[in-house]
Amino acid sequence: MPTTTVELLVEGGKASAGPPIGTTLGPLKLNIGQIVSDINKKTADFKGMQVPVKIHVNPDDKSYKIELGTPPASALIKKEANVEKGSGNPLADKIADLKIQQVIKVAKMKEGDLLGKNMFSRVKEILGTCNSMGILVEGKPAKDLIVDINTGAFKKEIEEGRTELSAEELKKLEVERKKLQEEIEKKKEHFTSLAKKAIEELAGKPRSQIKAKMIELGVPTAIIEELLPVEAAGGAAGAAAAAAKPEAAGPKK
């Protein structure tokens, strides 16, 4: 009989014999416990991430082969950076810092999915993703690292495929991450205070005027959307609605 392929998505290191693995493989009469154990060993490095898994089964002798895909580059970057999500404002708010070795590591893990023909191109692809997520590399915006690589920087590290960091380097990156998070919180508190002051000073004014003042003060869009008051029923919105409402019909003659 031809080989049967089963495709699954499992959390790294946490596959179980329950659904979907048990229900999918049960009819094939395989040793599900052993397969789950093998999957967890192979996906242990992807803890907390969803990993594509293919199980190729020979129905005749019940042998199988497990083939792993890799999580999206963004998920791998978040793991390296120890963050849960990318920046909501990547141009202004940087949420973490990585070393070039970590970028090389992600590029190697995603090698089969990237467009670059060599490691230099693939590293620059990953740097592009870091840039869109608001993640620094080597202490500067990731897009600047692309320029540096184009002029010969980190040539040796990339050619040798260096991916290891010392415990001391990892500790420094964690300290930097916490520092960046504190800076973001301070900025948020500052702009929230400015926004609330504008709302107070312009109380009763049209919503558009309050919004314009917030923009003038440089308040980020997310904070504006969160704090901007809804137009009062008697304000501009109410007037517009009243103007659009047809007049009641008079008594018929």
Secondary structure, 3 states (H helix, E strand, C coil): CCCEEEEEEEEECCCCCCCCHHHHHHHHCCCHHHHHHHHHHHCHHHECCEEEEEEEEECCCCEEEEEECCCCHHHHHHHHHCCCCCCCCCCCCCCEEECHHHHHHHHHHCHHHCCCCCHHHHHHHHHHHHHHCCEEECCEEHHHHHHHHHCCCCHHHHHHCCCCCCHHHHHHHHHHHHHHHHHHHHHHHHHHHHHHHHHHHCCCCCHHHHHHHHHHCCCCHHHHHHHCCCCCCCCHHHHHHHHHCCCCCCCCC
